[in-house]
Amino acid sequence: MPRYHFHIHDGTTITDQAGRELPDLAAAQRVAIRLLGEALEQVDDFWSGHEWRMQVTDAHGLTLFLLDFVGTLAPAARIVQPDIG
């Protein structure tokens, strides 16, 4: 079974040394989405406009695909709403 490595770049790099054995590329894509979602849930400043990237490589270091994310608040969302009630 092929081994896939899921590296996160967010200004620093978190390298996945161990990787995961998965049956195919489609399985690696599903795992990447889940892992990136879990990682982003733990971030306090995701909405600051800072770019995030997950790079998925094979066992030889060849990049197979990238997931790029950035969260940016629209100007209207930055307005503090008055307390109603």
Secondary structure, 3 states (H helix, E strand, C coil): CCEEEEEEECCCEECCCCCEECCCHHHHHHHHHHHHHHHHHCCCCCCEEEEEEEEEEECCCCEEEEEEEEEECCHHHHCCCCCCC
